[in-house]
Amino acid sequence: MMRDMMMGSSMYSSSSSRGGGEMEIDMNMMNMKPAWLERLMEETFFGDCGVHKNRRKNEKNIFCLHCCLSICPHCLSSHTSHPLLQVRRYVYHNVIRLDDLEKLIDCSNIQPYTINSAKVIFLNQRPQSRSIKVTANACFTCDRILQDPFHFCSLSCKVEYMVYEGQSLSNILHRFDESDFAISQFEGLRVDGSEVIDEDNNQIGPSSSNYSIINEDQATSNNRFLPLPSIVLSLGSRRKGAPQRAPLS
């Protein structure tokens, strides 16, 4: 797997054995990530907005594709003409709707998940608590168990793999229409961010119903937000004590 092959070497180091500096420069240009993509994968979301730190519900859950930074709903007035991408949250991990992300980049071979009836893609790889079997289908980058025929568990895993393999990122980047990411899409977004994902009733799972492999962290995720059983003590369930006679009249 790529993770093992990368040990002791840099993904972005140039090879001195190649002849011809021009070819090497061209290859580096082909593998260079556009600013918005690199920043999207590195940005920290759902932290407090420094500009609106005194405002309530100031989590940064929007990414400006023009400025290449994360912003909060209070910042929207300063980005009215910029293309904007909403980032959602599930169990402390960033996800983006597949319908939105595939307008920017080819998401083929990335395993989608379904949350609240919407397909999403994980932005970055997630830590694993258990090792996998050699025979299992796994992510080419981080070895996470996947459903056939997918090869990557997140957007960053696919991008990093292509860069490592010397494949051109220009082949998967799309020219997008900025009107698809206009500020009007956030008219229904509540400032408290509660629209992001309803974690009280959500369920997560691969988009295909044939998926039968469940990781330990996925099982934990599914159970983390299950409603706790209500405890009701009724009169009929109380423990009976010694009978008491009514006082004589």
N, C-alpha and C positions, 0 to 999 in steps of 0.2 A: 504494500500500500504506500501511497505517496508520503504519509506521515513518517514512515520508517525510512524511506529513501532520503528524506530531507535532513535527517540528523547529521550534524557536523558540517553542513553546507548551507549557503544562502540561496534562496530562491531567485534573488535578483542580482546575484553576482555575475559579472561577465566572464566568459571563458577566454583565456589567453591563447588557447590552442587554435582558435579560428583564424583563418587568414582573411584579410580584407576588412578594414574598419567600417566601410560603408554598409556592408551586409549586416554587420553586428548592430549598427545604429538603427537600421531599418527594422530588424527583429525586435529591438527594444521598443521602438515606436509602436509596432503592431501589438505588443503585449502590455503597453502602458494603459493603466486604468484611467478612464475619464474622471475628472475631479468629483463629479456628483456621486459616482459609483463608489469610489474609494472612501469618500467621506461618509456616505450612507452606511457602509459596513463598519466603519470605525466609530461613528458617532454614538454618544451616550444619550439614550432617550429616557423619558419619564423621570428625570431629575427636575429639581426646582429651577425655574427660569430666573437667571440672574437679573434680567431687566425688570421683571415683575415679581421680585422676591417678596414684596409686601402684599401681594394680591393672593386671594384664595384660589385654590385649584389651578396652580400655575405649572402643571407638569408639561414637559416638552414632548409632545406626541405628534408633531407635524414636522416634516422635512421639506425645506425649501430647495428645490432643484436648481434654482438660479443662484442663490447665495451659498448653497452647500452647507447648511447648518440646520440644527434642530431648533424649533420655536414652539411656544405655547399658544393656546387659543387667544390670549390677550395680545399676541404679537401680530395677528392676522392683518390688522389695519395698516401695518408697515410693509406688507407683502401682497397687496391687492392685485398687482399685475404680474405676479410671479407664479410659475407652476409649482404646485404644492402636492405633497404625497403624505397621506396619513399612515402613521405607524401604530399598530395595535399591540396589545400585550397579552400574553398567556403564560401563566406560571413563571413569571420573572424572565421571560424570553420575548424578544421582539418578533412580530410577524407582520406581513403585508399581504393584503388581498391579492390573490393570483390575477384577478381581472385588472388590477392596477399595475402590478409589476410587469406583466407580460407585454404591456404597452411600451415599456422601456427596454426590456432585455428578454432574450429567449430563455424561457424557463423549462424547456424540455429536459427530461432526465432528472429533474429535481422532484422529489416526492412531495406532493401537496397533502395537506391535512384539512379536515373539515371541522370548523368551529362555528357553532350557531348557524349551520346550513350554508356557510360561506367557505370556499376553498382559500386557504392561505399558504404562504411559503415562509419558512423560518429564515430570518435574515442571517444569522450566524450559527455556527455549529454549537452543540450543547454538550456539556460534560456527561460522561457515562459512568455509571456505578458498577457495571458488570462487564466482563469480557465476553466476546462473542465466539461462537463456534466457527471454525475455519470454513465449513461448508455453507454457512449462511451468506445470503446476498448482503453486501455491506457497502457503505459509502466509500468511494474511491479515495477520499481525503481523510476522514476521521474514523472509519470503520464502524460507524453506527449501523445497526441492522435496518435494512430497507426491504420494501416489498418489490418483487420483480415487476417491471423491468427497470426500475429507477436506479440511478448511479450516485446520486448526491442527496444529502439530507437538508441542505440549506443553500442559499444563494452564494454565500461566501465560499463554501466548499467547491462549488462548480467553478467559480472565478479563479480561485487559487490553484485549482488543478489545471485549468487551461493555461495559466501563466507559467506554471512549473513545466508543463509539457511543451511550451513554446507555441501554443496555438493562438491565433489572432483573436483578440476580443472583439474586433470590429465585425466579425462574422455573427456575433450574437447581440450586438447593440442595435436598437431600433431608432429611427428618426420619429420622434413622437410629436403629436399635436398638443401644443400647450393648453388648448381649450379643454382637453381631457382632464387637466389638472388645475382648473381654474378655482378661484376662491369660492365660487358658488357651491361647490360640493360640500363646503363646511357650514352651510346655512343651518343645517339641522344638528350640528355638533354642539353639544352642551359644554359650557365652560368647565364644568366639573369633570369632564372626560368620561362620564358614565356610559356614553355611547360606544366607547372603545370595544369592550367585550363584557358581556354579562357573565361574570364569573360565578354567579350563584347557580346557574342552570346549564352552563356550557358543558359540552362534551367534545373531546378531541380524538381523532382517529384518522388513519389514512383514508383517502377519498374512495378507495375501492373497498367493497364489503368482503372481499376475499382475504383480507389481511388477517393472519392468525397469530403472528408473533408479537408479543407485548413485552417491551423492555420494563425493567424494574422502575425506572424513573417515569415511564409513561403510566404505569399502574398507579404510582404515587400521585401523579398529576390528576388522574381521573378521580381519585378518591379524595383529593385535597379539598375540593369545593362541594362535596356532597353534603346536602343539608343534614344537620344533626337530628337524630330522632327526638321528638318532643316528649318530655316526661310529664305525664298528667297523673296526679294522684286523685283518684275518684273516691267517693265515700264507700263505694262497694269494695275497693281494694284495700281499705284500711284493715289492720289486724284487729280482730275482735278481742275485747277484754272480758272480764267477768261481768255477767249481767247485773244490772242495778235495778232494784225495785223502785217503783214510784212511791213517794211518801204517802202515808195513810192520811186520808182527809178526815 
